[in-house]
Each structure stands twice: as structure tokens, then as C-alpha cells.
Amino acid sequence: MTTQKVFKHLIQLVVDNGIALPMLSSPAFTCSLGEMADKLGVSLQRRSMRNMTLREAHSQKKKCYKNIKV
């Protein structure tokens, strides 16, 4: 698993599956994914997850606007 795949799947959990951000930093979740996230340098803290999700949303929004203008 790569860092990009971890980011992609975490964003999918939040956006597509509606998982609440506090759930991603809960002990149960970090216990199962925490070691792999640490090795890949991915933070599972709520603030980091929120920022990552917002950056991806902004990126997708820009793509949509670009496609509409064409």
C-alpha cells in the first residue's frame, strides 16, 4: 500500500461512506490502521484528516469548474 492509496481510501471513507472524522482518530480505528499509517507517514489525527478531505474537495471542485467552462 502506498501513501496515495491510504489518502484515497481515507477520503472515500469520509466522503462516500459518511464516516465521521472523529471516528478515524478513535482508538479502535487507529489500532487497526495506525501502524501502517505511521510507516507511511500518514497522520490519522482529526485535523489532518479534515484538511486532507478539504484539499481533495477543493481539487475536485476546480476540475468540475474546468470541465464546465470547456
C-alpha positions, 0 to 999 in steps of 0.5 A: 500500500502506498501513501496515495492509496491510504489518502484515497481510501481515507477520503472515500471513507469520509466522503462516500461512506459518511464516516465521521472524522472523529471516528478515524482518530478513535482508538479502535480505528487507529489500532487497526490502521495506525501502524501502517499509517505511521510507516507511511507517514500518514497522520490519522489525527482529526485535523489532518484528516479534515484538511486532507478531505478539504484539499481533495474537495477543493481539487475536485471542485476546480476540475468540475469548474474546468470541465464546465467552462470547456 
